[in-house]
Amino acid sequence: MRISSILSFVGFTLLFAGTYCPLLRPFHIVSWNVYQLNQPYGLVLLLVAIIGIAASFLNQPKIIRATAWISLILVVMLFIASLLKIHFAFSFIPFHKFENFLARQIKFKWGWYVLFSGAVLALAGALANKPDIY
C-alpha cells in the first residue's frame, strides 16, 4: 500500500468511527450520534466509509477519490442539517426568548471533529494519489 492509500484508509476508518461518536447533546441529558440523528443517513455514511476502506485495500484510486468526495459532501450536509434542525426545532413556540434559550441548550460535541477529520484525511489521501504519467 502506498502512503496515499494508507492516508485514505485512516480517513475512512475515522469516518467509520465518527458515526458512533457523540455529535449533539440536547439539554445535557443524553448524547446523540449519527444514527440517533438520522439512521438512514448514518447507514449511507457508514456504507461510504466501508466502500472507501475496501477500495483503499484493493488500491482503486478512482473509487477512493469518489468515496472521499462523497463522504466530505455527506458530512457537510449532515452538519448543515443539524444546524438547521437546532435553529428551527423550537420555532413553534411563540416566545422568542424561550425559543432561543431552548435552542442554546443543544450543544455540539467532539464527534464532529472526528467526522470532518476523517473525510478530509480521506480526501487528502485520494488527491495525493496521482497516476504516473509516462
PASEBA-1860 file (N, C-alpha, C; in nm, 3 decimals):
! residues 134
1> MRISSILS> 0.084/-0.118/0.000/0.000/0.000/0.000/0.088/0.124/0.000 ~ 0.047/0.222/-0.079/0.120/0.348/-0.084/0.077/0.437/0.032 ~ 0.154/0.542/0.053/0.126/0.635/0.163/-0.012/0.700/0.144 ~ -0.046/0.732/0.021/-0.177/0.795/-0.003/-0.291/0.698/0.027 ~ -0.271/0.569/-0.002/-0.375/0.471/0.031/-0.387/0.453/0.181 ~ -0.274/0.458/0.251/-0.278/0.447/0.398/-0.348/0.569/0.457 ~ -0.320/0.687/0.402/-0.386/0.808/0.449/-0.536/0.801/0.425 ~ -0.576/0.752/0.310/-0.719/0.735/0.281/-0.781/0.631/0.373
9> FVGFTLLF> -0.708/0.523/0.398/-0.758/0.420/0.490/-0.781/0.476/0.629 ~ -0.686/0.555/0.679/-0.701/0.616/0.811/-0.820/0.711/0.812 ~ -0.838/0.788/0.704/-0.951/0.879/0.695/-1.084/0.807/0.696 ~ -1.095/0.700/0.618/-1.220/0.626/0.614/-1.246/0.552/0.746 ~ -1.139/0.510/0.813/-1.155/0.447/0.944/-1.205/0.549/1.046 ~ -1.151/0.671/1.042/-1.201/0.776/1.130/-1.346/0.810/1.099 ~ -1.381/0.809/0.972/-1.520/0.834/0.934/-1.611/0.724/0.987 ~ -1.564/0.600/0.978/-1.640/0.487/1.031/-1.659/0.502/1.181
17> AGTYCPLL> -1.552/0.535/1.253/-1.559/0.550/1.398/-1.640/0.674/1.437 ~ -1.634/0.778/1.354/-1.704/0.901/1.384/-1.855/0.889/1.382 ~ -1.905/0.788/1.314/-2.051/0.771/1.314/-2.102/0.725/1.450 ~ -2.014/0.669/1.532/-2.054/0.623/1.666/-2.018/0.723/1.775 ~ -1.949/0.830/1.741/-1.909/0.931/1.839/-2.026/1.026/1.866 ~ -2.028/1.088/1.986/-2.138/1.182/2.017/-2.127/1.308/1.933 ~ -2.238/1.348/1.872/-2.241/1.467/1.788/-2.318/1.581/1.852 ~ -2.433/1.551/1.909/-2.516/1.652/1.975/-2.549/1.607/2.116
25> RPFHIVSW> -2.563/1.704/2.205/-2.603/1.674/2.342/-2.718/1.767/2.378 ~ -2.842/1.719/2.362/-2.956/1.805/2.394/-2.984/1.806/2.544 ~ -2.995/1.927/2.598/-3.033/1.951/2.737/-2.942/1.884/2.838 ~ -2.819/1.855/2.802/-2.718/1.795/2.891/-2.765/1.664/2.953 ~ -2.847/1.591/2.880/-2.901/1.466/2.932/-2.841/1.346/2.862 ~ -2.845/1.346/2.730/-2.802/1.230/2.652/-2.722/1.280/2.532 ~ -2.632/1.198/2.483/-2.555/1.232/2.362/-2.609/1.153/2.243 ~ -2.621/1.222/2.132/-2.671/1.159/2.009/-2.557/1.141/1.911
33> NVYQLNQP> -2.556/1.024/1.846/-2.462/1.002/1.737/-2.537/1.014/1.604 ~ -2.473/0.976/1.495/-2.535/0.992/1.363/-2.663/0.909/1.352 ~ -2.662/0.791/1.411/-2.777/0.702/1.396/-2.897/0.751/1.475 ~ -2.875/0.825/1.582/-2.987/0.881/1.656/-3.035/1.012/1.595 ~ -2.949/1.077/1.518/-2.993/1.196/1.446/-3.078/1.159/1.325 ~ -3.024/1.068/1.243/-3.095/1.024/1.123/-3.035/0.890/1.082 ~ -3.104/0.781/1.116/-3.048/0.648/1.097/-3.020/0.613/0.951 ~ -3.111/0.637/0.855/-3.078/0.604/0.716/-2.958/0.683/0.663
41> YGLVLLLV> -2.947/0.807/0.702/-2.834/0.890/0.661/-2.704/0.835/0.720 ~ -2.710/0.792/0.845/-2.594/0.732/0.908/-2.551/0.603/0.842 ~ -2.648/0.524/0.799/-2.615/0.399/0.729/-2.551/0.426/0.593 ~ -2.596/0.531/0.524/-2.533/0.567/0.397/-2.390/0.614/0.421 ~ -2.368/0.692/0.526/-2.233/0.737/0.559/-2.144/0.620/0.598 ~ -2.198/0.524/0.670/-2.123/0.404/0.707/-2.091/0.321/0.584 ~ -2.184/0.308/0.491/-2.161/0.233/0.368/-2.052/0.298/0.283 ~ -2.052/0.430/0.275/-1.948/0.501/0.201/-1.812/0.476/0.265
49> AIIGIAAS> -1.807/0.477/0.398/-1.680/0.451/0.468/-1.631/0.309/0.442 ~ -1.721/0.213/0.442/-1.682/0.073/0.418/-1.634/0.055/0.274 ~ -1.701/0.118/0.179/-1.657/0.111/0.039/-1.519/0.176/0.024 ~ -1.498/0.287/0.093/-1.367/0.353/0.089/-1.257/0.269/0.150 ~ -1.285/0.201/0.259/-1.186/0.112/0.321/-1.153/-0.003/0.227 ~ -1.255/-0.063/0.167/-1.231/-0.173/0.073/-1.152/-0.126/-0.049 ~ -1.184/-0.008/-0.100/-1.114/0.045/-0.217/-0.969/0.078/-0.184 ~ -0.943/0.122/-0.061/-0.804/0.151/-0.026/-0.723/0.024/-0.010
57> FLNQPKII> -0.786/-0.084/0.036/-0.716/-0.212/0.042/-0.692/-0.269/-0.098 ~ -0.787/-0.250/-0.187/-0.774/-0.302/-0.323/-0.699/-0.207/-0.416 ~ -0.660/-0.091/-0.363/-0.582/0.009/-0.437/-0.655/0.053/-0.564 ~ -0.776/0.102/-0.546/-0.859/0.152/-0.655/-0.870/0.304/-0.642 ~ -0.782/0.381/-0.706/-0.779/0.526/-0.681/-0.904/0.601/-0.725 ~ -0.970/0.556/-0.832/-1.090/0.626/-0.876/-1.204/0.609/-0.776 ~ -1.217/0.489/-0.722/-1.322/0.463/-0.622/-1.289/0.537/-0.493 ~ -1.161/0.540/-0.455/-1.120/0.612/-0.335/-1.152/0.760/-0.349
65> RATAWISL> -1.121/0.817/-0.465/-1.147/0.959/-0.487/-1.296/0.989/-0.483 ~ -1.376/0.904/-0.546/-1.521/0.927/-0.547/-1.582/0.914/-0.407 ~ -1.543/0.812/-0.333/-1.598/0.795/-0.199/-1.547/0.903/-0.104 ~ -1.427/0.953/-0.125/-1.376/1.061/-0.040/-1.457/1.188/-0.061 ~ -1.484/1.222/-0.188/-1.566/1.340/-0.215/-1.708/1.322/-0.162 ~ -1.764/1.204/-0.182/-1.900/1.177/-0.133/-1.905/1.187/0.019 ~ -1.803/1.133/0.087/-1.803/1.139/0.234/-1.793/1.282/0.283 ~ -1.711/1.364/0.219/-1.700/1.504/0.262/-1.832/1.577/0.239
73> ILVVMLFI> -1.895/1.554/0.126/-2.024/1.618/0.097/-2.130/1.573/0.197 ~ -2.132/1.443/0.230/-2.230/1.392/0.325/-2.209/1.450/0.465 ~ -2.085/1.463/0.508/-2.058/1.518/0.641/-2.097/1.666/0.646 ~ -2.066/1.741/0.543/-2.104/1.883/0.539/-2.256/1.897/0.537 ~ -2.323/1.814/0.460/-2.470/1.820/0.456/-2.530/1.783/0.591 ~ -2.471/1.685/0.660/-2.520/1.648/0.793/-2.501/1.762/0.892 ~ -2.388/1.832/0.883/-2.363/1.945/0.971/-2.463/2.057/0.947 ~ -2.488/2.088/0.820/-2.585/2.193/0.786/-2.725/2.152/0.832
81> ASLLKIHF> -2.761/2.026/0.811/-2.893/1.979/0.855/-2.906/1.987/1.007 ~ -2.798/1.958/1.079/-2.803/1.968/1.225/-2.819/2.112/1.270 ~ -2.748/2.202/1.205/-2.764/2.344/1.238/-2.907/2.391/1.214 ~ -2.962/2.353/1.101/-3.099/2.394/1.069/-3.200/2.329/1.163 ~ -3.176/2.205/1.200/-3.268/2.136/1.291/-3.267/2.202/1.428 ~ -3.149/2.240/1.475/-3.140/2.308/1.604/-3.206/2.444/1.597 ~ -3.183/2.515/1.487/-3.236/2.650/1.474/-3.389/2.652/1.465 ~ -3.446/2.554/1.396/-3.590/2.554/1.373/-3.666/2.453/1.458
89> AFSFIPFH> -3.601/2.385/1.550/-3.670/2.282/1.628/-3.776/2.339/1.720 ~ -3.752/2.458/1.771/-3.845/2.519/1.866/-3.915/2.640/1.808 ~ -3.928/2.645/1.677/-3.989/2.762/1.613/-4.140/2.769/1.636 ~ -4.199/2.662/1.687/-4.343/2.664/1.712/-4.377/2.740/1.840 ~ -4.278/2.769/1.923/-4.300/2.840/2.049/-4.313/2.989/2.019 ~ -4.420/3.053/2.065/-4.441/3.194/2.030/-4.347/3.290/2.103 ~ -4.280/3.248/2.210/-4.192/3.335/2.286/-4.049/3.316/2.237 ~ -3.995/3.417/2.172/-3.867/3.404/2.104/-3.750/3.387/2.202
97> KFENFLAR> -3.759/3.451/2.319/-3.650/3.434/2.416/-3.646/3.292/2.469 ~ -3.762/3.235/2.493/-3.768/3.097/2.539/-3.725/3.001/2.429 ~ -3.762/3.033/2.307/-3.719/2.952/2.191/-3.566/2.954/2.177 ~ -3.507/3.073/2.190/-3.361/3.084/2.181/-3.292/3.014/2.297 ~ -3.351/3.021/2.416/-3.294/2.953/2.531/-3.292/2.802/2.510 ~ -3.401/2.748/2.459/-3.406/2.603/2.434/-3.310/2.562/2.323 ~ -3.296/2.645/2.221/-3.203/2.613/2.112/-3.058/2.616/2.160 ~ -3.026/2.704/2.255/-2.891/2.710/2.310/-2.858/2.591/2.400
105> QIKFKWGW> -2.958/2.517/2.443/-2.934/2.402/2.530/-2.888/2.279/2.454 ~ -2.891/2.284/2.323/-2.841/2.174/2.241/-2.699/2.208/2.200 ~ -2.604/2.128/2.246/-2.461/2.155/2.225/-2.401/2.058/2.125 ~ -2.305/2.108/2.047/-2.228/2.022/1.958/-2.117/1.955/2.037 ~ -2.088/1.829/2.005/-1.986/1.753/2.077/-1.866/1.727/1.987 ~ -1.768/1.656/2.039/-1.639/1.634/1.974/-1.646/1.537/1.856 ~ -1.754/1.467/1.836/-1.766/1.374/1.724/-1.759/1.442/1.588 ~ -1.795/1.570/1.582/-1.786/1.642/1.456/-1.642/1.654/1.410
113> YVLFSGAV> -1.549/1.671/1.505/-1.408/1.677/1.469/-1.362/1.546/1.407 ~ -1.410/1.434/1.461/-1.371/1.303/1.409/-1.429/1.283/1.268 ~ -1.554/1.320/1.249/-1.615/1.306/1.116/-1.546/1.393/1.012 ~ -1.524/1.520/1.045/-1.461/1.609/0.948/-1.316/1.570/0.923 ~ -1.243/1.531/1.027/-1.103/1.493/1.004/-1.094/1.366/0.921 ~ -1.187/1.272/0.942/-1.188/1.151/0.861/-1.216/1.181/0.714 ~ -1.314/1.265/0.688/-1.346/1.299/0.549/-1.233/1.377/0.483 ~ -1.170/1.469/0.557/-1.061/1.549/0.500/-0.937/1.462/0.477
121> LALAGALA> -0.906/1.373/0.570/-0.791/1.283/0.551/-0.813/1.190/0.432 ~ -0.935/1.138/0.419/-0.965/1.051/0.305/-0.950/1.127/0.174 ~ -0.997/1.251/0.172/-0.985/1.332/0.051/-0.839/1.369/0.024 ~ -0.763/1.397/0.129/-0.621/1.429/0.109/-0.545/1.309/0.054 ~ -0.576/1.192/0.104/-0.513/1.072/0.050/-0.555/1.043/-0.092 ~ -0.680/1.071/-0.124/-0.729/1.048/-0.261/-0.668/1.146/-0.359 ~ -0.651/1.269/-0.318/-0.595/1.369/-0.409/-0.443/1.357/-0.419 ~ -0.379/1.297/-0.319/-0.234/1.277/-0.325/-0.198/1.159/-0.414
129> NKPDIY> -0.295/1.077/-0.447/-0.272/0.958/-0.528/-0.280/0.995/-0.675 ~ -0.173/1.050/-0.727/-0.169/1.090/-0.867/-0.120/0.975/-0.953 ~ -0.184/0.949/-1.066/-0.135/0.843/-1.155/-0.004/0.883/-1.221 ~ 0.080/0.786/-1.248/0.207/0.811/-1.313/0.184/0.843/-1.461 ~ 0.251/0.947/-1.508/0.241/0.987/-1.648/0.371/0.947/-1.717 ~ 0.359/0.871/-1.822/0.479/0.824/-1.894/0.504/0.906/-2.017
END
